[in-house]
Amino acid sequence: MNILVVDDAPLIRGLLVQVLQKFGYLVNIAEDGQQAIAAFLQQPPDLILMDADMPVMDGVTACAQIKQLPAAKHLPIVMVTSYIEREWVDRAYAAGAIDYVTKPINWDVLRNRIHYILQAKQAEEALFKEKEKAQVTLASIGDGVITTDAHGQVEYLNAVATKLTGWRTEEAHGLPLNQILRLMDENTQQPLEFPLQ
C-alpha cells in the first residue's frame, strides 16, 4: 500500500515517513497542498495523510480539490494536524476527509486507523467491482430484467426491459414495479392480477 504524506514541517514529515515505512507501507511525500495534488495526479496513493495548515495551499483546500477528481472517488484522506478547533474539524470533513488525527500523534492509534481505513477501502473497491460486473451482466442478458428493492420499488431496468416497458431506469427508479410492468392476458388483452403482489 502506498501512502502520500503531506506536511510542511520537515521533522513531522520525516517522522511519519520513518514510522510508516516501519509499518510496511510505501511512502511518498509532498510539502504543501499543490504538491499533494501534483503527486496524486502522477501516482495516485492508497491513502493520504495531510496536514491542515500549510503554505501555498492548505490541506483542507487540497483535500477538497483532490476529492473532486474522478480517480479520488474511493481515496481516503486523513487530516493530521494540531488544530482541534471545531471550525477546522468541520472544514476538514466537509472537504472530504475520512478521519482527523491530532498532533502530537499517538503512533499506535495512527497505525490502527490506517490499517482499518485501508481494509475498508479494499472492501469498498471489491464491492464496487462486483456491482459493475453484475450491471454488465444484467445489461447483456437477452431477457428483460428489472431489479427492485425489498419494497418493490424499481431500481434498475436492462436494455431489453426498457424496450419492453418503454421506461428508462432514470424515469422508473423508485416507482412501484406494478406501475412499470403491466401484465396482460395474451388472448383477451385484459390486465392480469400482478403475481408478485
Buried (B, 14 or more C-beta within 10 A) or exposed (E): BEBBBBBBBEEBBEBBBEBBEEBEBEBBBBBBBBBBBEBBEEEBBBBBBBBBBBEEBBBBBBBBBBBEEEEBEEBBBBBBBBBEEEEBBEBBBEBBBBBBBBBEBEBEEBBEBBEEBBEEBEEEEEEEEEEEEEEEEBEEEEEBBBBBEEEBBBEBBBBBBBEBBEBEBEBBBEBBBBEBBEEEEEEEEEEEEBEEE
